[in-house]
Amino acid sequence: MAGTKAGAAKTALKLKEIYGDDYYKNIGQRGGKNGHTGGFASDKVGKDGLTGYERAKKVGQRGGKISKRGKAKKNEVTQ
């Protein structure tokens, strides 16, 4: 089962059972905080006065507002 989708799902369930539901969130945070580039999980305040998380949030909001993707359109099949 190793190397398959089923195996990955089973492993994910086991890891969450052992370490808690926020297991993947925590390991991601550790990686971001241990990095030396000041990534999104960084608590370091940059030149703009924002932490990495706050900066990512603002940039994401800005990108979402100027998104060129319109509303979803339903395609109706006519017969």
mmCIF file of the N, C-alpha and C atoms, coordinates in Angstrom:
data_MODEL
# 
_entry.id   MODEL 
# 
loop_
_atom_site.group_PDB 
_atom_site.id 
_atom_site.type_symbol 
_atom_site.label_atom_id 
_atom_site.label_alt_id 
_atom_site.label_comp_id 
_atom_site.label_asym_id 
_atom_site.label_entity_id 
_atom_site.label_seq_id 
_atom_site.pdbx_PDB_ins_code 
_atom_site.Cartn_x 
_atom_site.Cartn_y 
_atom_site.Cartn_z 
_atom_site.occupancy 
_atom_site.B_iso_or_equiv 
_atom_site.pdbx_formal_charge 
_atom_site.auth_seq_id 
_atom_site.auth_comp_id 
_atom_site.auth_asym_id 
_atom_site.auth_atom_id 
_atom_site.pdbx_PDB_model_num 
ATOM 1   N N  . MET A 1 1  ? 0.806   -1.186 0.000   1.00 0.00 ? 1  MET A N  1 
ATOM 2   C CA . MET A 1 1  ? 0.000   0.000  0.000   1.00 0.00 ? 1  MET A CA 1 
ATOM 3   C C  . MET A 1 1  ? 0.860   1.265  0.000   1.00 0.00 ? 1  MET A C  1 
ATOM 4   N N  . ALA A 1 2  ? 2.143   1.094  0.256   1.00 0.00 ? 2  ALA A N  1 
ATOM 5   C CA . ALA A 1 2  ? 3.028   2.257  0.274   1.00 0.00 ? 2  ALA A CA 1 
ATOM 6   C C  . ALA A 1 2  ? 3.111   2.871  -1.117  1.00 0.00 ? 2  ALA A C  1 
ATOM 7   N N  . GLY A 1 3  ? 3.098   4.189  -1.176  1.00 0.00 ? 3  GLY A N  1 
ATOM 8   C CA . GLY A 1 3  ? 3.204   4.878  -2.446  1.00 0.00 ? 3  GLY A CA 1 
ATOM 9   C C  . GLY A 1 3  ? 1.893   5.025  -3.194  1.00 0.00 ? 3  GLY A C  1 
ATOM 10  N N  . THR A 1 4  ? 0.790   4.719  -2.545  1.00 0.00 ? 4  THR A N  1 
ATOM 11  C CA . THR A 1 4  ? -0.512  4.853  -3.193  1.00 0.00 ? 4  THR A CA 1 
ATOM 12  C C  . THR A 1 4  ? -1.342  5.902  -2.460  1.00 0.00 ? 4  THR A C  1 
ATOM 13  N N  . LYS A 1 5  ? -2.428  6.330  -3.096  1.00 0.00 ? 5  LYS A N  1 
ATOM 14  C CA . LYS A 1 5  ? -3.328  7.302  -2.457  1.00 0.00 ? 5  LYS A CA 1 
ATOM 15  C C  . LYS A 1 5  ? -3.941  6.723  -1.192  1.00 0.00 ? 5  LYS A C  1 
ATOM 16  N N  . ALA A 1 6  ? -4.294  5.451  -1.257  1.00 0.00 ? 6  ALA A N  1 
ATOM 17  C CA . ALA A 1 6  ? -4.908  4.803  -0.097  1.00 0.00 ? 6  ALA A CA 1 
ATOM 18  C C  . ALA A 1 6  ? -3.927  4.763  1.074   1.00 0.00 ? 6  ALA A C  1 
ATOM 19  N N  . GLY A 1 7  ? -2.676  4.464  0.778   1.00 0.00 ? 7  GLY A N  1 
ATOM 20  C CA . GLY A 1 7  ? -1.650  4.425  1.820   1.00 0.00 ? 7  GLY A CA 1 
ATOM 21  C C  . GLY A 1 7  ? -1.419  5.796  2.436   1.00 0.00 ? 7  GLY A C  1 
ATOM 22  N N  . ALA A 1 8  ? -1.417  6.818  1.596   1.00 0.00 ? 8  ALA A N  1 
ATOM 23  C CA . ALA A 1 8  ? -1.224  8.183  2.088   1.00 0.00 ? 8  ALA A CA 1 
ATOM 24  C C  . ALA A 1 8  ? -2.376  8.604  2.992   1.00 0.00 ? 8  ALA A C  1 
ATOM 25  N N  . ALA A 1 9  ? -3.592  8.256  2.605   1.00 0.00 ? 9  ALA A N  1 
ATOM 26  C CA . ALA A 1 9  ? -4.766  8.604  3.410   1.00 0.00 ? 9  ALA A CA 1 
ATOM 27  C C  . ALA A 1 9  ? -4.724  7.896  4.759   1.00 0.00 ? 9  ALA A C  1 
ATOM 28  N N  . LYS A 1 10 ? -4.315  6.641  4.741   1.00 0.00 ? 10 LYS A N  1 
ATOM 29  C CA . LYS A 1 10 ? -4.231  5.854  5.972   1.00 0.00 ? 10 LYS A CA 1 
ATOM 30  C C  . LYS A 1 10 ? -3.166  6.440  6.900   1.00 0.00 ? 10 LYS A C  1 
ATOM 31  N N  . THR A 1 11 ? -2.034  6.828  6.330   1.00 0.00 ? 11 THR A N  1 
ATOM 32  C CA . THR A 1 11 ? -0.958  7.429  7.113   1.00 0.00 ? 11 THR A CA 1 
ATOM 33  C C  . THR A 1 11 ? -1.391  8.762  7.705   1.00 0.00 ? 11 THR A C  1 
ATOM 34  N N  . ALA A 1 12 ? -2.070  9.575  6.917   1.00 0.00 ? 12 ALA A N  1 
ATOM 35  C CA . ALA A 1 12 ? -2.539  10.871 7.403   1.00 0.00 ? 12 ALA A CA 1 
ATOM 36  C C  . ALA A 1 12 ? -3.494  10.698 8.578   1.00 0.00 ? 12 ALA A C  1 
ATOM 37  N N  . LEU A 1 13 ? -4.399  9.731  8.481   1.00 0.00 ? 13 LEU A N  1 
ATOM 38  C CA . LEU A 1 13 ? -5.329  9.466  9.587   1.00 0.00 ? 13 LEU A CA 1 
ATOM 39  C C  . LEU A 1 13 ? -4.586  9.060  10.845  1.00 0.00 ? 13 LEU A C  1 
ATOM 40  N N  . LYS A 1 14 ? -3.583  8.200  10.692  1.00 0.00 ? 14 LYS A N  1 
ATOM 41  C CA . LYS A 1 14 ? -2.824  7.714  11.840  1.00 0.00 ? 14 LYS A CA 1 
ATOM 42  C C  . LYS A 1 14 ? -2.036  8.848  12.491  1.00 0.00 ? 14 LYS A C  1 
ATOM 43  N N  . LEU A 1 15 ? -1.393  9.683  11.679  1.00 0.00 ? 15 LEU A N  1 
ATOM 44  C CA . LEU A 1 15 ? -0.625  10.802 12.221  1.00 0.00 ? 15 LEU A CA 1 
ATOM 45  C C  . LEU A 1 15 ? -1.522  11.783 12.962  1.00 0.00 ? 15 LEU A C  1 
ATOM 46  N N  . LYS A 1 16 ? -2.705  12.054 12.409  1.00 0.00 ? 16 LYS A N  1 
ATOM 47  C CA . LYS A 1 16 ? -3.642  12.953 13.073  1.00 0.00 ? 16 LYS A CA 1 
ATOM 48  C C  . LYS A 1 16 ? -4.153  12.345 14.372  1.00 0.00 ? 16 LYS A C  1 
ATOM 49  N N  . GLU A 1 17 ? -4.315  11.031 14.387  1.00 0.00 ? 17 GLU A N  1 
ATOM 50  C CA . GLU A 1 17 ? -4.769  10.329 15.588  1.00 0.00 ? 17 GLU A CA 1 
ATOM 51  C C  . GLU A 1 17 ? -3.715  10.426 16.690  1.00 0.00 ? 17 GLU A C  1 
ATOM 52  N N  . ILE A 1 18 ? -2.453  10.265 16.323  1.00 0.00 ? 18 ILE A N  1 
ATOM 53  C CA . ILE A 1 18 ? -1.369  10.276 17.299  1.00 0.00 ? 18 ILE A CA 1 
ATOM 54  C C  . ILE A 1 18 ? -1.050  11.691 17.762  1.00 0.00 ? 18 ILE A C  1 
ATOM 55  N N  . TYR A 1 19 ? -0.879  12.621 16.828  1.00 0.00 ? 19 TYR A N  1 
ATOM 56  C CA . TYR A 1 19 ? -0.369  13.952 17.141  1.00 0.00 ? 19 TYR A CA 1 
ATOM 57  C C  . TYR A 1 19 ? -1.424  15.048 17.175  1.00 0.00 ? 19 TYR A C  1 
ATOM 58  N N  . GLY A 1 20 ? -2.650  14.750 16.800  1.00 0.00 ? 20 GLY A N  1 
ATOM 59  C CA . GLY A 1 20 ? -3.713  15.755 16.821  1.00 0.00 ? 20 GLY A CA 1 
ATOM 60  C C  . GLY A 1 20 ? -4.083  16.206 15.421  1.00 0.00 ? 20 GLY A C  1 
ATOM 61  N N  . ASP A 1 21 ? -5.246  16.847 15.307  1.00 0.00 ? 21 ASP A N  1 
ATOM 62  C CA . ASP A 1 21 ? -5.769  17.264 14.011  1.00 0.00 ? 21 ASP A CA 1 
ATOM 63  C C  . ASP A 1 21 ? -4.943  18.358 13.344  1.00 0.00 ? 21 ASP A C  1 
ATOM 64  N N  . ASP A 1 22 ? -4.197  19.123 14.121  1.00 0.00 ? 22 ASP A N  1 
ATOM 65  C CA . ASP A 1 22 ? -3.412  20.212 13.542  1.00 0.00 ? 22 ASP A CA 1 
ATOM 66  C C  . ASP A 1 22 ? -1.954  19.808 13.294  1.00 0.00 ? 22 ASP A C  1 
ATOM 67  N N  . TYR A 1 23 ? -1.712  18.532 13.085  1.00 0.00 ? 23 TYR A N  1 
ATOM 68  C CA . TYR A 1 23 ? -0.357  18.012 12.869  1.00 0.00 ? 23 TYR A CA 1 
ATOM 69  C C  . TYR A 1 23 ? 0.329   18.682 11.688  1.00 0.00 ? 23 TYR A C  1 
ATOM 70  N N  . TYR A 1 24 ? -0.320  18.717 10.545  1.00 0.00 ? 24 TYR A N  1 
ATOM 71  C CA . TYR A 1 24 ? 0.296   19.270 9.344   1.00 0.00 ? 24 TYR A CA 1 
ATOM 72  C C  . TYR A 1 24 ? 0.479   20.785 9.464   1.00 0.00 ? 24 TYR A C  1 
ATOM 73  N N  . LYS A 1 25 ? -0.441  21.452 10.148  1.00 0.00 ? 25 LYS A N  1 
ATOM 74  C CA . LYS A 1 25 ? -0.315  22.881 10.383  1.00 0.00 ? 25 LYS A CA 1 
ATOM 75  C C  . LYS A 1 25 ? 0.932   23.166 11.216  1.00 0.00 ? 25 LYS A C  1 
ATOM 76  N N  . ASN A 1 26 ? 1.142   22.366 12.255  1.00 0.00 ? 26 ASN A N  1 
ATOM 77  C CA . ASN A 1 26 ? 2.277   22.579 13.141  1.00 0.00 ? 26 ASN A CA 1 
ATOM 78  C C  . ASN A 1 26 ? 3.609   22.337 12.447  1.00 0.00 ? 26 ASN A C  1 
ATOM 79  N N  . ILE A 1 27 ? 3.709   21.287 11.643  1.00 0.00 ? 27 ILE A N  1 
ATOM 80  C CA . ILE A 1 27 ? 4.990   21.050 10.986  1.00 0.00 ? 27 ILE A CA 1 
ATOM 81  C C  . ILE A 1 27 ? 5.264   22.116 9.936   1.00 0.00 ? 27 ILE A C  1 
ATOM 82  N N  . GLY A 1 28 ? 4.222   22.644 9.324   1.00 0.00 ? 28 GLY A N  1 
ATOM 83  C CA . GLY A 1 28 ? 4.387   23.739 8.373   1.00 0.00 ? 28 GLY A CA 1 
ATOM 84  C C  . GLY A 1 28 ? 4.859   25.007 9.064   1.00 0.00 ? 28 GLY A C  1 
ATOM 85  N N  . GLN A 1 29 ? 4.308   25.268 10.235  1.00 0.00 ? 29 GLN A N  1 
ATOM 86  C CA . GLN A 1 29 ? 4.720   26.441 11.005  1.00 0.00 ? 29 GLN A CA 1 
ATOM 87  C C  . GLN A 1 29 ? 6.174   26.326 11.429  1.00 0.00 ? 29 GLN A C  1 
ATOM 88  N N  . ARG A 1 30 ? 6.569   25.132 11.876  1.00 0.00 ? 30 ARG A N  1 
ATOM 89  C CA . ARG A 1 30 ? 7.955   24.937 12.297  1.00 0.00 ? 30 ARG A CA 1 
ATOM 90  C C  . ARG A 1 30 ? 8.906   25.198 11.144  1.00 0.00 ? 30 ARG A C  1 
ATOM 91  N N  . GLY A 1 31 ? 8.552   24.716 9.975   1.00 0.00 ? 31 GLY A N  1 
ATOM 92  C CA . GLY A 1 31 ? 9.404   24.929 8.816   1.00 0.00 ? 31 GLY A CA 1 
ATOM 93  C C  . GLY A 1 31 ? 9.507   26.408 8.466   1.00 0.00 ? 31 GLY A C  1 
ATOM 94  N N  . GLY A 1 32 ? 8.410   27.118 8.535   1.00 0.00 ? 32 GLY A N  1 
ATOM 95  C CA . GLY A 1 32 ? 8.413   28.539 8.217   1.00 0.00 ? 32 GLY A CA 1 
ATOM 96  C C  . GLY A 1 32 ? 9.191   29.360 9.222   1.00 0.00 ? 32 GLY A C  1 
ATOM 97  N N  . LYS A 1 33 ? 9.073   29.013 10.494  1.00 0.00 ? 33 LYS A N  1 
ATOM 98  C CA . LYS A 1 33 ? 9.762   29.768 11.535  1.00 0.00 ? 33 LYS A CA 1 
ATOM 99  C C  . LYS A 1 33 ? 11.255  29.458 11.553  1.00 0.00 ? 33 LYS A C  1 
ATOM 100 N N  . ASN A 1 34 ? 11.643  28.254 11.160  1.00 0.00 ? 34 ASN A N  1 
ATOM 101 C CA . ASN A 1 34 ? 13.048  27.882 11.151  1.00 0.00 ? 34 ASN A CA 1 
ATOM 102 C C  . ASN A 1 34 ? 13.766  28.423 9.924   1.00 0.00 ? 34 ASN A C  1 
ATOM 103 N N  . GLY A 1 35 ? 13.018  28.826 8.922   1.00 0.00 ? 35 GLY A N  1 
ATOM 104 C CA . GLY A 1 35 ? 13.637  29.358 7.722   1.00 0.00 ? 35 GLY A CA 1 
ATOM 105 C C  . GLY A 1 35 ? 14.318  30.690 8.012   1.00 0.00 ? 35 GLY A C  1 
ATOM 106 N N  . HIS A 1 36 ? 15.279  31.027 7.193   1.00 0.00 ? 36 HIS A N  1 
ATOM 107 C CA . HIS A 1 36 ? 16.029  32.264 7.413   1.00 0.00 ? 36 HIS A CA 1 
ATOM 108 C C  . HIS A 1 36 ? 15.647  33.348 6.411   1.00 0.00 ? 36 HIS A C  1 
ATOM 109 N N  . THR A 1 37 ? 14.592  33.095 5.652   1.00 0.00 ? 37 THR A N  1 
ATOM 110 C CA . THR A 1 37 ? 14.204  34.065 4.639   1.00 0.00 ? 37 THR A CA 1 
ATOM 111 C C  . THR A 1 37 ? 13.025  34.917 5.072   1.00 0.00 ? 37 THR A C  1 
ATOM 112 N N  . GLY A 1 38 ? 12.472  34.665 6.260   1.00 0.00 ? 38 GLY A N  1 
ATOM 113 C CA . GLY A 1 38 ? 11.334  35.452 6.733   1.00 0.00 ? 38 GLY A CA 1 
ATOM 114 C C  . GLY A 1 38 ? 10.070  35.130 5.983   1.00 0.00 ? 38 GLY A C  1 
ATOM 115 N N  . GLY A 1 39 ? 9.730   33.859 5.881   1.00 0.00 ? 39 GLY A N  1 
ATOM 116 C CA . GLY A 1 39 ? 8.559   33.424 5.138   1.00 0.00 ? 39 GLY A CA 1 
ATOM 117 C C  . GLY A 1 39 ? 7.255   33.833 5.801   1.00 0.00 ? 39 GLY A C  1 
ATOM 118 N N  . PHE A 1 40 ? 6.154   33.250 5.352   1.00 0.00 ? 40 PHE A N  1 
ATOM 119 C CA . PHE A 1 40 ? 4.827   33.640 5.817   1.00 0.00 ? 40 PHE A CA 1 
ATOM 120 C C  . PHE A 1 40 ? 4.588   33.344 7.288   1.00 0.00 ? 40 PHE A C  1 
ATOM 121 N N  . ALA A 1 41 ? 5.300   32.377 7.866   1.00 0.00 ? 41 ALA A N  1 
ATOM 122 C CA . ALA A 1 41 ? 5.101   32.042 9.275   1.00 0.00 ? 41 ALA A CA 1 
ATOM 123 C C  . ALA A 1 41 ? 6.025   32.849 10.182  1.00 0.00 ? 41 ALA A C  1 
ATOM 124 N N  . SER A 1 42 ? 6.794   33.754 9.612   1.00 0.00 ? 42 SER A N  1 
ATOM 125 C CA . SER A 1 42 ? 7.782   34.513 10.369  1.00 0.00 ? 42 SER A CA 1 
ATOM 126 C C  . SER A 1 42 ? 7.116   35.514 11.311  1.00 0.00 ? 42 SER A C  1 
ATOM 127 N N  . ASP A 1 43 ? 7.638   35.588 12.537  1.00 0.00 ? 43 ASP A N  1 
ATOM 128 C CA . ASP A 1 43 ? 7.169   36.580 13.504  1.00 0.00 ? 43 ASP A CA 1 
ATOM 129 C C  . ASP A 1 43 ? 7.992   37.859 13.433  1.00 0.00 ? 43 ASP A C  1 
ATOM 130 N N  . LYS A 1 44 ? 9.035   37.828 12.632  1.00 0.00 ? 44 LYS A N  1 
ATOM 131 C CA . LYS A 1 44 ? 9.934   38.972 12.488  1.00 0.00 ? 44 LYS A CA 1 
ATOM 132 C C  . LYS A 1 44 ? 9.207   40.117 11.770  1.00 0.00 ? 44 LYS A C  1 
ATOM 133 N N  . VAL A 1 45 ? 9.322   41.323 12.310  1.00 0.00 ? 45 VAL A N  1 
ATOM 134 C CA . VAL A 1 45 ? 8.682   42.487 11.711  1.00 0.00 ? 45 VAL A CA 1 
ATOM 135 C C  . VAL A 1 45 ? 9.615   43.059 10.652  1.00 0.00 ? 45 VAL A C  1 
ATOM 136 N N  . GLY A 1 46 ? 9.092   43.203 9.444   1.00 0.00 ? 46 GLY A N  1 
ATOM 137 C CA . GLY A 1 46 ? 9.891   43.699 8.335   1.00 0.00 ? 46 GLY A CA 1 
ATOM 138 C C  . GLY A 1 46 ? 9.928   45.213 8.266   1.00 0.00 ? 46 GLY A C  1 
ATOM 139 N N  . LYS A 1 47 ? 10.524  45.719 7.197   1.00 0.00 ? 47 LYS A N  1 
ATOM 140 C CA . LYS A 1 47 ? 10.664  47.169 7.002   1.00 0.00 ? 47 LYS A CA 1 
ATOM 141 C C  . LYS A 1 47 ? 9.311   47.864 6.890   1.00 0.00 ? 47 LYS A C  1 
ATOM 142 N N  . ASP A 1 48 ? 8.303   47.122 6.423   1.00 0.00 ? 48 ASP A N  1 
ATOM 143 C CA . ASP A 1 48 ? 6.969   47.705 6.276   1.00 0.00 ? 48 ASP A CA 1 
ATOM 144 C C  . ASP A 1 48 ? 6.142   47.641 7.558   1.00 0.00 ? 48 ASP A C  1 
ATOM 145 N N  . GLY A 1 49 ? 6.722   47.104 8.637   1.00 0.00 ? 49 GLY A N  1 
ATOM 146 C CA . GLY A 1 49 ? 6.030   47.049 9.920   1.00 0.00 ? 49 GLY A CA 1 
ATOM 147 C C  . GLY A 1 49 ? 5.081   45.875 10.069  1.00 0.00 ? 49 GLY A C  1 
ATOM 148 N N  . LEU A 1 50 ? 5.157   44.906 9.155   1.00 0.00 ? 50 LEU A N  1 
ATOM 149 C CA . LEU A 1 50 ? 4.262   43.751 9.196   1.00 0.00 ? 50 LEU A CA 1 
ATOM 150 C C  . LEU A 1 50 ? 5.055   42.466 9.408   1.00 0.00 ? 50 LEU A C  1 
ATOM 151 N N  . THR A 1 51 ? 4.408   41.489 10.059  1.00 0.00 ? 51 THR A N  1 
ATOM 152 C CA . THR A 1 51 ? 5.018   40.164 10.148  1.00 0.00 ? 51 THR A CA 1 
ATOM 153 C C  . THR A 1 51 ? 4.733   39.426 8.845   1.00 0.00 ? 51 THR A C  1 
ATOM 154 N N  . GLY A 1 52 ? 5.356   38.272 8.683   1.00 0.00 ? 52 GLY A N  1 
ATOM 155 C CA . GLY A 1 52 ? 5.168   37.504 7.453   1.00 0.00 ? 52 GLY A CA 1 
ATOM 156 C C  . GLY A 1 52 ? 3.716   37.152 7.213   1.00 0.00 ? 52 GLY A C  1 
ATOM 157 N N  . TYR A 1 53 ? 3.003   36.739 8.261   1.00 0.00 ? 53 TYR A N  1 
ATOM 158 C CA . TYR A 1 53 ? 1.599   36.354 8.136   1.00 0.00 ? 53 TYR A CA 1 
ATOM 159 C C  . TYR A 1 53 ? 0.744   37.547 7.723   1.00 0.00 ? 53 TYR A C  1 
ATOM 160 N N  . GLU A 1 54 ? 0.968   38.677 8.379   1.00 0.00 ? 54 GLU A N  1 
ATOM 161 C CA . GLU A 1 54 ? 0.173   39.872 8.067   1.00 0.00 ? 54 GLU A CA 1 
ATOM 162 C C  . GLU A 1 54 ? 0.415   40.325 6.628   1.00 0.00 ? 54 GLU A C  1 
ATOM 163 N N  . ARG A 1 55 ? 1.679   40.238 6.192   1.00 0.00 ? 55 ARG A N  1 
ATOM 164 C CA . ARG A 1 55 ? 2.023   40.639 4.829   1.00 0.00 ? 55 ARG A CA 1 
ATOM 165 C C  . ARG A 1 55 ? 1.337   39.720 3.822   1.00 0.00 ? 55 ARG A C  1 
ATOM 166 N N  . ALA A 1 56 ? 1.363   38.414 4.085   1.00 0.00 ? 56 ALA A N  1 
ATOM 167 C CA . ALA A 1 56 ? 0.729   37.455 3.177   1.00 0.00 ? 56 ALA A CA 1 
ATOM 168 C C  . ALA A 1 56 ? -0.772  37.698 3.110   1.00 0.00 ? 56 ALA A C  1 
ATOM 169 N N  . LYS A 1 57 ? -1.364  38.039 4.235   1.00 0.00 ? 57 LYS A N  1 
ATOM 170 C CA . LYS A 1 57 ? -2.802  38.297 4.282   1.00 0.00 ? 57 LYS A CA 1 
ATOM 171 C C  . LYS A 1 57 ? -3.166  39.523 3.437   1.00 0.00 ? 57 LYS A C  1 
ATOM 172 N N  . LYS A 1 58 ? -2.406  40.599 3.575   1.00 0.00 ? 58 LYS A N  1 
ATOM 173 C CA . LYS A 1 58 ? -2.687  41.823 2.817   1.00 0.00 ? 58 LYS A CA 1 
ATOM 174 C C  . LYS A 1 58 ? -2.507  41.607 1.318   1.00 0.00 ? 58 LYS A C  1 
ATOM 175 N N  . VAL A 1 59 ? -1.432  40.915 0.959   1.00 0.00 ? 59 VAL A N  1 
ATOM 176 C CA . VAL A 1 59 ? -1.164  40.682 -0.459  1.00 0.00 ? 59 VAL A CA 1 
ATOM 177 C C  . VAL A 1 59 ? -2.241  39.781 -1.057  1.00 0.00 ? 59 VAL A C  1 
ATOM 178 N N  . GLY A 1 60 ? -2.677  38.783 -0.306  1.00 0.00 ? 60 GLY A N  1 
ATOM 179 C CA . GLY A 1 60 ? -3.743  37.897 -0.781  1.00 0.00 ? 60 GLY A CA 1 
ATOM 180 C C  . GLY A 1 60 ? -5.052  38.635 -0.971  1.00 0.00 ? 60 GLY A C  1 
ATOM 181 N N  . GLN A 1 61 ? -5.361  39.544 -0.056  1.00 0.00 ? 61 GLN A N  1 
ATOM 182 C CA . GLN A 1 61 ? -6.581  40.349 -0.190  1.00 0.00 ? 61 GLN A CA 1 
ATOM 183 C C  . GLN A 1 61 ? -6.511  41.227 -1.431  1.00 0.00 ? 61 GLN A C  1 
ATOM 184 N N  . ARG A 1 62 ? -5.356  41.832 -1.647  1.00 0.00 ? 62 ARG A N  1 
ATOM 185 C CA . ARG A 1 62 ? -5.181  42.700 -2.806  1.00 0.00 ? 62 ARG A CA 1 
ATOM 186 C C  . ARG A 1 62 ? -5.349  41.897 -4.096  1.00 0.00 ? 62 ARG A C  1 
ATOM 187 N N  . GLY A 1 63 ? -4.738  40.703 -4.124  1.00 0.00 ? 63 GLY A N  1 
ATOM 188 C CA . GLY A 1 63 ? -4.858  39.869 -5.308  1.00 0.00 ? 63 GLY A CA 1 
ATOM 189 C C  . GLY A 1 63 ? -6.279  39.406 -5.543  1.00 0.00 ? 63 GLY A C  1 
ATOM 190 N N  . GLY A 1 64 ? -7.010  39.126 -4.481  1.00 0.00 ? 64 GLY A N  1 
ATOM 191 C CA . GLY A 1 64 ? -8.387  38.680 -4.612  1.00 0.00 ? 64 GLY A CA 1 
ATOM 192 C C  . GLY A 1 64 ? -9.308  39.762 -5.137  1.00 0.00 ? 64 GLY A C  1 
ATOM 193 N N  . LYS A 1 65 ? -9.030  40.986 -4.767  1.00 0.00 ? 65 LYS A N  1 
ATOM 194 C CA . LYS A 1 65 ? -9.870  42.097 -5.208  1.00 0.00 ? 65 LYS A CA 1 
ATOM 195 C C  . LYS A 1 65 ? -9.704  42.397 -6.691  1.00 0.00 ? 65 LYS A C  1 
ATOM 196 N N  . ILE A 1 66 ? -8.501  42.154 -7.213  1.00 0.00 ? 66 ILE A N  1 
ATOM 197 C CA . ILE A 1 66 ? -8.263  42.465 -8.621  1.00 0.00 ? 66 ILE A CA 1 
ATOM 198 C C  . ILE A 1 66 ? -8.334  41.224 -9.503  1.00 0.00 ? 66 ILE A C  1 
ATOM 199 N N  . SER A 1 67 ? -8.905  40.159 -8.949  1.00 0.00 ? 67 SER A N  1 
ATOM 200 C CA . SER A 1 67 ? -9.003  38.921 -9.710  1.00 0.00 ? 67 SER A CA 1 
ATOM 201 C C  . SER A 1 67 ? -9.796  39.141 -10.992 1.00 0.00 ? 67 SER A C  1 
ATOM 202 N N  . LYS A 1 68 ? -9.311  38.589 -12.078 1.00 0.00 ? 68 LYS A N  1 
ATOM 203 C CA . LYS A 1 68 ? -9.976  38.770 -13.370 1.00 0.00 ? 68 LYS A CA 1 
ATOM 204 C C  . LYS A 1 68 ? -10.994 37.666 -13.635 1.00 0.00 ? 68 LYS A C  1 
ATOM 205 N N  . ARG A 1 69 ? -11.036 36.701 -12.749 1.00 0.00 ? 69 ARG A N  1 
ATOM 206 C CA . ARG A 1 69 ? -11.980 35.607 -12.942 1.00 0.00 ? 69 ARG A CA 1 
ATOM 207 C C  . ARG A 1 69 ? -13.367 36.076 -12.545 1.00 0.00 ? 69 ARG A C  1 
ATOM 208 N N  . GLY A 1 70 ? -14.311 35.912 -13.428 1.00 0.00 ? 70 GLY A N  1 
ATOM 209 C CA . GLY A 1 70 ? -15.669 36.378 -13.163 1.00 0.00 ? 70 GLY A CA 1 
ATOM 210 C C  . GLY A 1 70 ? -16.479 35.369 -12.376 1.00 0.00 ? 70 GLY A C  1 
ATOM 211 N N  . LYS A 1 71 ? -17.763 35.651 -12.274 1.00 0.00 ? 71 LYS A N  1 
ATOM 212 C CA . LYS A 1 71 ? -18.658 34.728 -11.568 1.00 0.00 ? 71 LYS A CA 1 
ATOM 213 C C  . LYS A 1 71 ? -18.798 33.441 -12.347 1.00 0.00 ? 71 LYS A C  1 
ATOM 214 N N  . ALA A 1 72 ? -19.121 32.367 -11.647 1.00 0.00 ? 72 ALA A N  1 
ATOM 215 C CA . ALA A 1 72 ? -19.287 31.071 -12.276 1.00 0.00 ? 72 ALA A CA 1 
ATOM 216 C C  . ALA A 1 72 ? -20.487 31.103 -13.194 1.00 0.00 ? 72 ALA A C  1 
ATOM 217 N N  . LYS A 1 73 ? -20.341 30.473 -14.344 1.00 0.00 ? 73 LYS A N  1 
ATOM 218 C CA . LYS A 1 73 ? -21.426 30.410 -15.319 1.00 0.00 ? 73 LYS A CA 1 
ATOM 219 C C  . LYS A 1 73 ? -21.839 28.963 -15.493 1.00 0.00 ? 73 LYS A C  1 
ATOM 220 N N  . LYS A 1 74 ? -23.126 28.716 -15.449 1.00 0.00 ? 74 LYS A N  1 
ATOM 221 C CA . LYS A 1 74 ? -23.622 27.369 -15.634 1.00 0.00 ? 74 LYS A CA 1 
ATOM 222 C C  . LYS A 1 74 ? -23.886 27.127 -17.123 1.00 0.00 ? 74 LYS A C  1 
ATOM 223 N N  . ASN A 1 75 ? -23.373 26.027 -17.601 1.00 0.00 ? 75 ASN A N  1 
ATOM 224 C CA . ASN A 1 75 ? -23.608 25.669 -18.992 1.00 0.00 ? 75 ASN A CA 1 
ATOM 225 C C  . ASN A 1 75 ? -24.823 24.758 -19.058 1.00 0.00 ? 75 ASN A C  1 
ATOM 226 N N  . GLU A 1 76 ? -25.841 25.218 -19.739 1.00 0.00 ? 76 GLU A N  1 
ATOM 227 C CA . GLU A 1 76 ? -27.043 24.410 -19.868 1.00 0.00 ? 76 GLU A CA 1 
ATOM 228 C C  . GLU A 1 76 ? -26.999 23.670 -21.204 1.00 0.00 ? 76 GLU A C  1 
ATOM 229 N N  . VAL A 1 77 ? -27.333 22.397 -21.137 1.00 0.00 ? 77 VAL A N  1 
ATOM 230 C CA . VAL A 1 77 ? -27.339 21.582 -22.346 1.00 0.00 ? 77 VAL A CA 1 
ATOM 231 C C  . VAL A 1 77 ? -28.741 21.650 -22.943 1.00 0.00 ? 77 VAL A C  1 
ATOM 232 N N  . THR A 1 78 ? -28.821 22.090 -24.198 1.00 0.00 ? 78 THR A N  1 
ATOM 233 C CA . THR A 1 78 ? -30.106 22.165 -24.862 1.00 0.00 ? 78 THR A CA 1 
ATOM 234 C C  . THR A 1 78 ? -30.218 21.001 -25.837 1.00 0.00 ? 78 THR A C  1 
ATOM 235 N N  . GLN A 1 79 ? -31.376 20.402 -25.874 1.00 0.00 ? 79 GLN A N  1 
ATOM 236 C CA . GLN A 1 79 ? -31.565 19.244 -26.769 1.00 0.00 ? 79 GLN A CA 1 
ATOM 237 C C  . GLN A 1 79 ? -32.649 19.485 -27.758 1.00 0.00 ? 79 GLN A C  1 
# 
